[in-house]
């Protein structure tokens, strides 16, 4: 008697796993999806969907039929759902962590769509109850976040997708009132609970960051643009990792750290070229960055346990804040 072969996990790309489970959910829900429908849903080619369907039939023994009247796929056995047995522990762990990480986006339009997608994917995997521990054992604590108008989000995403200039009214940190902006949208960035648009501001003739929560009246213009070769935010950050803000000048920083800040500073990679050396009672960290404002805020947040040594601009700023705080006591 021939032994039934088990599903081959090795023949399935890891990137295809979420799509496979979503296809299963679409078919099981009685939606009669066809290859064109699924290709549009996942923004892939029809041939990719065809390979997925073939894999489900041949490797996962999915009883997929095609209804010529409904013009779509269906399960000839209505109770069939994909087995979780061909998923690896790392797959389950990754999906569990992804569900937790998406909680960071709870106050953004991205959350509802992404959480529903992951729910659809995880349902057949976790139905046996073996993965319930993921829900309350791998947790990303909530952070203070800025809410975004869904209409603003849609306009920005459309501008990114279609490479079209967007116009909006914006109030910056030091602005007394809203001012009109025309921006070529390059990237959406998420940092510390806030979504930012990185793009080319035509009024300033330079790249700028805009908080989506400070925008209003966003509209998509008819004007298109071409992405420059160095549009990426990462190309402008000076290979340092202090969040989304960048400056125009690259500086060399040196900061002496003491007390609890020694471990905090030493265990993190702040920049690609950072160097950490021991000093009496602490460590000295040196690196190059264009993110002056973010570095300054980090130093000030460490209180007396971080002493800047260079550049001179940072040293002077640090001393000014100390004098101002002393007067408030």
N, C-alpha and C positions, 0 to 999 in steps of 0.2 A: 504493500500500500504506500503510495507516494505521500511523503510528509509535506504539509502545507508550509510554504516558505514564509518567513516573518518579514514584515516591512523593513526595507533597507533604509536606515537613517542616513547612511553615508552618501546615498544618491540624491539627497535633498539638500539644496543650499539653505544655510541658516537664515538667510534673508527672505527665503520663500515661506518659512514656517508660519508667520503671521497671516500671510496671504492665503495659504492652504486652509487654515482654520476659518478664516472669514468666508472663503468660498463654501466651505462645509455649512456654515451658519446660513448663508444666503439660500443654498439649495434646500436645507432642512426646513427653512421657514416657509417653503412653498412659493417662493418668488419667481421660480422658473427663469433664472438668469441665463443669458447666453454669453458666448465668448466676447461679443462686442460690449455688452453691458458690464461684464467683469473687467474688461480691459480699460474702460473709461473710469470705473470705480477705483481701480488701483493705479491708473495712469501708467500702464505697461502695454506692451504690444499684444495683439491677439494670439500670436505664436507662443508667447510666454504663458498665456492662460491655457492654451491647448496642451502645452507640456505639463502644466499643473494638473489638468484634468486627467491626462494620461497617467501621471504619477499616482494620483488618487485611485484610479481604477486598477492599475497593475500592481502597485506596491502596497496600497492600503486597503485593497479589496472593496473600494467604495462602489456600491451598485448604482452607478450613475447612468441614467437613461436620458434620451432626448425626446421631448414631446413636440411633434411637428405642429400641432394645433396651437400650443402655448408658445412655441418657438423658443424653448429654453430647456435647461437641464432639470432633472428631478431625481429623487431616490426611488428606485423600484421597490425597496424595502423602506417603508415610511418611518420605521423606528431607528434606522441607522444613524449613527453619529461617529465621527472619527475617534479612533482609540487614542488614549494618551500614552500607550506603551512605547511608541517609537520616539517620544520626546526624552531628552536626557535631563538629569538633575540640573545641569547648568542652564538648560532652556527654561525650566520652571523657576529657577532662582532669578534669571534675567527678567522674566516676565513679572515676577513678584516685585522686584525692585523697580521696574518701569512703572508699575501701577502706583507705587509709593512716591516715586519721583514726580509723576504727573500732578500730584497734589500741590506742588509748588505753583502750578498754573491755575489754581482754583478760581481766581478772580479775573481770568482772561477768557476770551471766546475760544481759545484753543482747548480748554479743559473739557468741555462737554463732549466734543467730537473725539478727542483722544481717549478719554476715559471709557466712552461707549465702545470704541474700537477694541481697546484692551479687554473690556468685559466680554465682548463677543469671542475674542481669541482665547481667553482664559477659561471660559465656561466648560468646554469639553475636557480641558486638561485637568481642571481642579474638581471635576464632578465626583471623583472617587473619594474626596475628603482628605487625601494625603497631603494636600498643600495648603490647608486652612491656616497653618502656622505662619504663612507668608504675610497674612493680613495684619497681624499685630506683633510680629517679631522683627520685621524689616521695615523701619519707619523713618520717614523724612519729616522732622518737626516743621510745623507751619511757621512761616515768617511773615512779617508785616509786608503787605504788597499793595501796589497801587492799582485801583480798578481802571478798566479800559472800556470806553464806549464801543460796543460791537460794530457800529457803523464806521468808526475810525479804523478799527482793525481790518474790516473788509476792504476799505479804500487802500490802505497801506499794502495789504497782501496783493491786491490787484495791480498796484503800481509795480511791485516787485516782480510779479509773474509776467507782466506785459512790457516791462521796461518803459513805463510812461511816467512823466513828471507829475507829482502830486502837489497841490496847493492847500494850505491850511493856515489858520490863525494860531499863533503860538506865544506863550508867555514864559520866558526864561527865568532863571533864578533871580536875576537882577533887573528884570523888566518891570516897569510900573503898569503896563497894559499889554494887551495882545497885539502882536504885529504879524502881518501877512508874510508867509514864507512860500517859496517855490523850491522844491527839493527833488533831486534825482535819487530815488530810493535804491540803496545798494544792499543793505542787510538789516534783518531784525535781530536784535541782541537782547538777551535776558540777563539781568544782573541784580542780585539782592532784592528780589521782589518787584522789579520794575522792567518793563519792556521799552527798549530804545530803538529808534530808527537811525541807522547810520547811512548818511547820504551826502550828496554834494548840494550845498546851499547856494543857489544862484546869486542871492543878494550879497553874500559874503565871499563868493568866488572861492570857496574852500569846503573841505569835508567837515561836517558837524554831526553832533549827536542830538537827537530830539526825543524827549520822554513822551510816549504815546498818551499818557494820562494828562499831559498839559496841552494837548492839541484840541482844537474844536473846528467845526466847519470844514472838515477835510473833503476835498473833491479831486477827482481824477481828471487830468487835463487830456487834451488830444495830442499833446507834444510827446514824442518818443525820444529816447536817447540810447546811446551805446555804452556798454560797460567798459571803463578803462582797464588797462592791464593790471593796475595795482589798486583795484577797488576794495579789496578785502580789508576789513578792520585789522586783521592780524598783521598785515603788512605795515601798518602805521603805529602799532603799539610798542615798537622798539624791543620786541621779544621779551616783554615783561608781562606779569600776570596779576594785575591789580584791578581787574574789572574792565568796564567798557570804555572809560574815558581815555582820550589820547591828547597829547599836546603837539605843538609845532617844533619843539626843541628837544633833542636827545641830550640827556644829562647823565653824568656818572654820580651815583649816590653812595655814600658811606654812612652807616648807622651803627652805633655801639649799643648793644642790648644787654640788659641785666635782669636779675630776678626771674620771674615767671616767663618773661618775654624771651629768655634764652632758648627754652625748649620750643616755644611757639614759632620763633623766627628760624630756628635751625631745622625743624622737621618739614618745612615747606620749600617749594621751588618758586621763588619770587620772580626769577628772570632766567633766561637761557644761559647768561654768562655770569651768574652770581658766584661769589667767592665768600666763604665763611672761615674766619680765622679766630683762634682763641686769643682773648685779651685778659688782663687781670680782672677777675670777678665776673666775666661774661664772654660774649663773642662780638665780633665785628662782621657785619654783612655788607658786601659791596656788589653793585649791579648797575646796569645801564637801562634807562627807561625814558619814554616820552610822557609817562603818566604822572606828571608832577603833582597835580592836585590830589590824586588818589594816594600817592606815597606820603604826602604831607598829612592827610587825614589819618593814615595808618600810624604814623609816628606820634601824632597828638593823642590818638586813642590809647597808646601804650603808657601815657603819663610819664612819670619819672624813670621808667625802665627802658626808654629808648632816647638816645641822645644823638642827633644828627651831626655829622662832621663835614659833610659836603653833599651838594654844592653850597656855596655861600648863600644863595637865595633861600634855600631850605633852612639853614641855620638862622638867618635873620627872621624869617617867618615864625619859626619855632620860638625864638626869644620874644618876639612881639606878642604872641599869644600868651606866653607866660606872664608878661607885664600886665596885659589886659585882665587876665584872670586874677592876678594878685590884687588889682584895684577893686575887684568885686567882693573880696573877702571882708 
